[in-house]
């Protein structure tokens, strides 16, 4: 819902030539008249966002707990559906909602969202209000929020598993936040505007399908006729093994590079406006990376304006720039490294999609621990503690670390916002690999702790007899 706020510019600002003229094929956004309903729209959307947060908490804690209590053999199936939806919408929701936020018929998307949420609300309200058959036999002493939190935080096994989930979440979400900057610096591929020679939209819509399919395999495999579904130690071990695979793929991404060459003005590691286009007064920082290649010198420039180009031709969506003060010949859209990096960039899209899919499976299995390792009365609070821990470790502490890496590897910064990074930004992938490896180690250790605790409990129930 937050993505549907009434933005004044839903698309990147228009790319300009030397002299200020805009380039029509690269100018999708237009200035709009002030919206007279911007205040009530914003108020309603803000209220909707708050309600959505409460709804998410309710579905992940009470709704998922209810389903897992009544059909424990399908717990992985239910939780896998939620993980698939969360990852898929997180990757594609922005591309779907933001462009429609400024259209005259913006309300159509709002009605569609309202009908969709209403359908889920009806299903949620139809849950039978009945007790489980054995609920009356469960110990009721110590019920309540704070006693539940105390039991959860007092479990060494769950504390270890919280760290494991937080580590892999930090690796995944933080890297995804800086993906565009990574692509710019490592492959010199433009991401804000579509280029037929290096498509991005198709990959973005293809990724959710792969994630859903891969998580479907795991949630189907671990939703068996067994009475309780996957055990805590099994879920920990499988989550750890999948996290190792994610770490391996992140290492591959870190060293997957091509010969991009240097961008004019960035040879020293920091951006300096090229002398040949200093008279143009370029504002390239407004529309970010829009590379062009001077064919006579095979030099990549940050934008057509930085190359001093004042004219262009549109040859079936292939842009050819003329009258460039930095080139005696023709200048074309796209970096000079585009042909040599095309294969490597395609492999990056494949590997990163695999990373997202395996990460979804790892989050599924590690999250199942919190449905299996606690008492039934503590399940909703356990899921809530999990969500809070992931928010703290991944979205706060992890994001701050990646912000520091972004600052240290920045080559072109305007008013504190980095517009282009040095190739050393590959360290982000290595940090993500380290996070995933830590998650795997901690998760596997947690599985062993769970087995040890269970053995101690069995021994205690049998009067201290050693059953090893």
C-alpha positions in Angstrom: 0.0 0.0 0.0 2.9 2.4 0.8 4.1 1.9 -2.8 0.9 3.5 -4.1 1.5 6.9 -2.5 0.8 9.8 -4.9 4.4 10.3 -6.1 4.9 13.4 -8.3 7.4 11.5 -10.5 6.8 7.7 -10.7 9.6 7.2 -13.2 13.2 8.4 -13.4 13.6 12.0 -14.5 14.2 12.7 -18.2 17.7 12.2 -19.5 19.0 15.4 -21.1 21.4 16.4 -23.9 24.0 19.0 -23.7 22.0 22.2 -23.7 19.1 20.9 -21.6 16.9 19.3 -24.3 15.3 16.0 -23.2 15.6 12.7 -25.0 12.0 11.5 -25.7 12.7 7.7 -25.7 14.3 8.1 -22.3 11.7 10.5 -20.8 8.7 8.5 -19.5 7.8 10.9 -16.6 6.0 14.1 -17.0 5.3 17.0 -14.6 1.8 16.7 -13.2 -0.7 19.3 -12.0 -1.0 19.4 -8.2 -3.4 16.8 -7.0 -6.2 18.5 -5.0 -6.9 15.2 -3.2 -3.3 14.6 -2.2 -3.9 15.2 1.6 -7.0 12.9 2.0 -5.3 10.3 -0.3 -2.1 10.4 1.9 -4.2 10.2 5.1 -6.2 7.2 3.9 -3.1 5.4 2.6 -1.2 6.0 5.8 -4.1 4.5 7.8 -4.2 1.6 5.4 -0.5 1.0 5.8 -0.9 0.8 9.6 -3.8 -1.6 9.3 -1.8 -3.7 6.8 1.0 -4.0 9.4 -1.5 -5.2 12.0 -3.0 -7.6 9.5 0.4 -9.1 8.6 1.2 -9.6 12.3 -2.2 -11.3 12.8 -1.8 -13.6 9.7 1.8 -14.6 10.5 1.1 -15.2 14.2 -2.5 -16.2 14.8 -3.5 -17.4 11.4 -0.5 -19.5 10.7 -0.5 -20.9 14.2 -4.2 -21.8 13.8 -3.5 -23.7 10.6 -0.4 -25.4 12.0 -2.3 -26.5 15.1 -5.1 -28.1 13.1 -3.1 -29.6 10.3 0.5 -29.9 11.5 1.5 -32.2 8.7 0.9 -29.2 6.3 2.6 -26.6 8.4 5.5 -26.2 5.9 3.0 -25.9 3.1 1.1 -23.0 4.8 4.3 -21.2 5.8 5.8 -21.7 2.4 2.8 -19.9 0.8 3.4 -16.9 3.0 7.2 -16.8 2.3 6.5 -17.1 -1.4 4.1 -14.2 -1.4 6.3 -12.0 0.8 9.4 -12.5 -1.4 7.6 -12.3 -4.7 5.6 -9.1 -3.9 8.7 -7.5 -2.4 10.5 -8.0 -5.7 7.8 -7.0 -8.1 5.3 -4.8 -6.1 7.1 -1.6 -6.8 7.1 -2.1 -10.5 3.4 -2.8 -10.5 2.0 -0.1 -8.1 4.1 3.0 -8.5 3.5 3.7 -12.3 -0.2 3.6 -11.7 -0.1 5.9 -8.7 -0.3 9.1 -10.8 -2.7 8.1 -13.5 -6.2 9.5 -13.7 -7.6 6.1 -12.9 -5.3 5.5 -9.9 -8.4 4.4 -8.0 -8.7 1.2 -10.1 -5.7 -0.3 -8.5 -7.0 0.7 -5.1 -10.3 -1.1 -5.7 -8.5 -4.2 -6.9 -6.4 -4.2 -3.7 -9.5 -3.7 -1.6 -11.3 -6.6 -3.2 -8.3 -8.8 -2.8 -7.9 -8.0 0.9 -11.7 -8.4 1.4 -11.5 -11.9 0.0 -8.7 -12.9 2.4 -10.6 -11.2 5.3 -13.7 -13.4 4.5 -11.5 -16.5 4.5 -9.9 -15.5 7.7 -13.2 -14.8 9.4 -14.5 -18.2 8.4 -11.9 -20.1 10.5 -14.0 -22.4 12.7 -14.0 -21.1 16.3 -13.4 -24.5 17.9 -10.9 -25.9 20.4 -8.5 -28.6 19.6 -9.4 -32.0 21.2 -6.4 -32.1 23.5 -6.3 -28.4 24.3 -7.9 -29.0 27.7 -5.0 -31.2 28.7 -2.4 -28.6 28.1 -0.9 -26.8 31.1 -2.5 -23.4 31.4 -0.3 -21.9 34.1 2.0 -19.2 33.0 -0.2 -18.1 30.0 0.2 -14.5 28.8 2.5 -12.4 26.7 5.5 -11.8 29.0 5.6 -15.4 30.4 5.7 -16.6 26.8 8.5 -14.2 25.9 10.4 -15.3 28.9 10.2 -19.0 27.9 11.2 -18.2 24.3 14.2 -16.0 25.2 15.2 -18.6 27.9 15.7 -21.3 25.2 19.3 -21.5 24.0 18.0 -23.3 20.9 15.6 -20.6 19.8 18.1 -17.8 20.5 20.6 -19.5 18.2 17.9 -19.9 15.5 16.9 -16.2 15.8 20.5 -15.3 15.0 20.5 -17.7 12.0 17.3 -16.3 10.5 18.4 -12.7 11.1 21.8 -13.3 9.4 20.4 -14.8 6.2 17.7 -12.1 6.1 20.3 -9.4 6.4 22.3 -11.0 3.6 19.3 -11.2 1.3 17.3 -8.0 1.9 20.3 -5.7 2.2 21.9 -7.0 -1.0 18.6 -6.7 -2.9 18.3 -3.1 -1.8 21.6 -2.2 -3.5 21.1 -4.5 -6.5 20.8 -1.6 -9.1 24.0 0.0 -7.8 25.7 -3.4 -8.0 24.7 -3.8 -11.6 25.8 -0.3 -12.6 29.3 -0.7 -11.0 30.0 -4.3 -12.0 28.5 -4.6 -15.5 27.8 -1.0 -16.5 24.2 -1.9 -17.4 21.5 0.7 -17.1 18.6 -0.4 -14.8 16.3 2.6 -14.4 15.3 2.7 -18.1 14.7 -0.4 -20.3 17.3 -1.2 -22.9 16.5 -3.9 -25.5 20.1 -5.1 -25.4 20.1 -5.7 -21.7 16.5 -6.3 -20.5 15.6 -6.0 -16.9 11.8 -6.1 -16.7 11.6 -9.7 -18.0 14.0 -10.9 -15.3 12.1 -9.1 -12.5 8.8 -10.8 -13.5 10.5 -14.1 -14.0 12.1 -14.2 -10.6 8.9 -14.6 -8.6 7.9 -17.6 -10.6 11.2 -19.3 -9.9 10.9 -18.5 -6.2 7.3 -19.8 -6.0 8.3 -23.0 -7.8 11.4 -23.7 -5.7 9.7 -23.0 -2.4 6.8 -25.2 -3.6 9.1 -28.1 -3.9 10.3 -27.7 -0.3 6.9 -27.0 1.2 5.4 -30.1 -0.6 8.3 -32.4 0.3 8.1 -31.4 4.0 4.2 -31.6 4.1 3.8 -35.3 4.5 1.2 -37.6 6.1 3.3 -37.6 9.3 1.3 -36.4 12.3 3.6 -33.4 13.1 5.4 -32.5 9.9 9.1 -31.6 10.1 10.9 -31.8 13.5 12.8 -28.8 14.8 16.3 -30.4 14.4 15.4 -31.5 10.8 14.2 -28.0 9.9 17.4 -26.5 11.4 19.7 -28.8 9.5 17.9 -28.3 6.2 17.8 -24.5 6.7 21.6 -24.6 7.4 22.4 -26.6 4.3 20.4 -24.4 2.1 22.1 -21.3 3.6 25.5 -22.8 2.7 24.3 -23.1 -0.9 23.3 -19.4 -0.8 26.7 -18.5 0.5 28.4 -20.3 -2.3 26.3 -18.5 -4.9 27.1 -15.2 -3.3 30.8 -15.9 -3.6 30.3 -16.7 -7.2 28.6 -13.4 -7.7 31.4 -11.5 -6.0 34.0 -12.9 -8.5 31.7 -12.8 -11.6 32.9 -9.8 -13.5 33.9 -8.6 -16.9 36.2 -6.0 -18.4 34.1 -2.9 -18.1 36.8 -0.3 -18.4 36.5 3.1 -16.8 33.8 5.7 -17.0 35.1 9.0 -18.2 35.7 11.3 -15.2 36.0 8.3 -12.7 39.6 7.2 -13.5 40.8 8.3 -10.0 38.0 6.6 -8.1 36.0 9.8 -7.7 33.9 11.6 -10.3 35.2 14.7 -12.0 33.2 16.3 -14.9 35.0 15.7 -18.2 36.7 18.8 -19.6 35.2 18.2 -23.0 31.6 18.7 -21.7 32.2 21.2 -18.9 30.3 23.9 -20.9 27.1 21.7 -20.9 26.2 22.3 -17.2 25.0 18.7 -16.9 22.7 17.6 -14.0 23.4 13.9 -14.5 22.9 13.2 -10.8 19.2 13.8 -11.3 18.6 10.8 -13.5 21.5 8.6 -12.3 23.4 6.2 -14.6 22.5 6.6 -18.3 25.7 5.4 -20.1 26.7 6.2 -23.7 29.7 4.9 -25.6 32.0 7.0 -27.9 32.8 4.5 -30.7 36.0 6.2 -31.9 37.7 6.2 -28.5 35.7 3.3 -26.9 35.1 5.5 -23.9 32.0 5.2 -21.7 30.4 8.4 -20.4 28.0 8.7 -17.5 25.3 10.2 -19.7 24.8 11.8 -23.1 25.2 15.2 -21.6 28.5 14.2 -20.0 29.7 13.2 -23.5 28.7 16.7 -24.8 26.0 15.3 -27.2 23.4 17.8 -28.4 21.5 15.7 -31.0 20.2 12.2 -31.3 18.5 9.8 -33.7 16.1 7.1 -32.8 16.7 4.1 -35.1 14.0 1.6 -34.0 14.7 2.2 -30.3 18.5 2.2 -30.9 19.7 5.7 -30.0 22.6 7.3 -32.0 24.0 10.6 -30.7 25.6 13.3 -32.8 27.5 16.5 -32.4 29.3 15.3 -29.3 32.1 17.5 -28.1 33.9 14.5 -26.5 33.9 12.4 -29.6 34.7 13.0 -33.3 32.6 10.0 -34.4 29.3 8.5 -33.4 28.1 7.9 -29.8 25.6 5.2 -29.0 23.4 4.4 -26.0 24.9 1.9 -23.6 28.3 1.4 -22.1 31.2 0.3 -24.3 31.4 -2.9 -22.2 27.9 -3.9 -23.0 28.9 -6.5 -25.7 31.6 -8.1 -23.6 29.5 -8.1 -20.4 26.3 -9.4 -22.0 26.9 -13.0 -21.2 28.2 -12.4 -17.7 25.2 -10.2 -17.0 22.9 -12.9 -18.2 24.6 -15.4 -15.9 24.3 -12.9 -13.0 20.5 -12.8 -13.6 20.4 -16.6 -13.4 22.6 -16.9 -10.3 20.8 -14.2 -8.4 17.4 -15.7 -9.2 18.7 -19.0 -7.8 20.0 -17.2 -4.7 16.5 -15.7 -4.1 14.8 -19.1 -4.6 17.2 -21.0 -2.3 17.0 -18.2 0.3 13.2 -18.6 0.3 13.6 -22.3 1.0 16.0 -21.6 3.8 13.7 -19.0 5.4 10.9 -21.5 5.1 12.8 -24.3 7.0 14.4 -22.0 9.6 11.0 -20.3 10.3 9.4 -23.7 10.8 11.6 -24.2 13.8 9.5 -21.6 15.7 6.3 -23.6 15.1 7.9 -26.9 16.2 10.2 -26.0 19.1 7.7 -24.3 21.4 4.6 -25.1 23.2 1.3 -24.6 21.4 0.4 -21.6 23.6 3.7 -19.9 22.8 3.5 -20.3 19.0 2.0 -16.8 18.2 4.5 -15.0 20.4 7.4 -17.1 19.0 6.5 -16.0 15.4 6.2 -12.4 16.6 9.6 -12.5 18.3 11.0 -14.0 15.1 9.5 -11.1 13.0 10.8 -8.5 15.5 14.3 -10.0 15.5 14.5 -10.2 11.7 13.4 -6.5 11.6 16.2 -5.5 14.0 19.0 -7.7 12.7 18.3 -7.4 8.9 16.5 -4.1 8.4 18.4 -2.0 11.0 21.8 -3.4 11.9 22.4 -5.2 8.6 21.2 -2.3 6.5 23.5 0.1 8.5 26.5 -2.1 7.6 25.6 -2.1 3.9 25.2 1.7 4.0 28.7 1.9 5.3 30.0 -0.3 2.5 28.1 1.9 0.0 29.7 5.0 1.5 33.2 3.5 1.4 32.9 2.3 -2.2 31.1 5.4 -3.6 32.7 7.1 -6.7 30.1 9.7 -7.5 28.1 11.2 -4.6 25.7 14.2 -4.7 24.4 15.7 -1.4 25.3 12.5 0.5 23.5 10.2 -2.0 25.8 7.8 -4.0 25.0 7.8 -7.7 27.7 5.4 -8.9 30.0 3.0 -7.1 33.6 1.7 -7.6 34.1 -1.9 -8.8 35.1 -2.7 -5.2 31.4 -2.8 -4.4 31.8 -6.6 -4.9 32.5 -6.6 -1.1 28.7 -6.5 -0.6 28.4 -10.0 -2.1 31.2 -11.3 0.1 29.6 -9.8 3.2 26.3 -11.4 2.2 28.2 -14.7 1.8 29.7 -14.3 5.3 26.2 -13.7 6.7 24.8 -16.8 5.0 27.7 -18.9 6.2 27.2 -17.7 9.8 23.5 -18.5 9.4 24.3 -22.0 8.3 26.8 -22.7 11.1 24.5 -21.3 13.8 21.4 -23.2 12.4 23.3 -26.5 12.3 24.6 -25.9 15.8 21.0 -25.1 16.9 19.9 -28.4 15.4 22.5 -30.3 17.5 21.4 -28.4 20.6 17.8 -29.4 20.0 18.8 -33.1 19.8 20.8 -32.8 23.0 18.0 -31.1 24.8 15.5 -33.8 23.7 17.9 -36.5 24.9 18.1 -34.9 28.3 14.4 -34.6 28.5 13.9 -38.3 27.6 16.5 -39.3 30.1 14.8 -37.2 32.8 11.4 -38.8 32.0 13.0 -42.3 32.4 14.3 -41.6 35.8 17.8 -40.6 34.8 18.6 -43.9 32.9 21.1 -43.4 30.1 19.4 -44.5 26.9 22.2 -43.5 24.5 
